[in-house]
Amino acid sequence: MRVKSNDSLVLLVLLLVGAIFGSLIGSALSGVFPILDYGKSIGVDPFVVDLNVIVLTFGFKLSLNIAGIIGIVTAFIIYRKL
């Protein structure tokens, strides 16, 4: 079965799953291979907008390690083979 090239939802889900599983595996194997757990965190700290009627909180943080990047690459290869 061949995935259409414009099916970006499948690609997004596969990349997210690859990043999550890669990060979990990297954290689990950090005692044996410490390089897999090395990573950086980027984003915006949460900030609050209080409008008396509604309170909105905005924020975004992305934390990715080496194993997560390997998971993303693996997920992309799997997507290309579909």
Secondary structure, DSSP 8 states (H G I E B T S, - for coil): ----TT-HHHHHHHHHHHHHHHHHHHHHTTTT-GGGG-EEEEEEEEEEEE-SS-EEEEEEEEEEEHHHHHHHHHHHHHHHH-
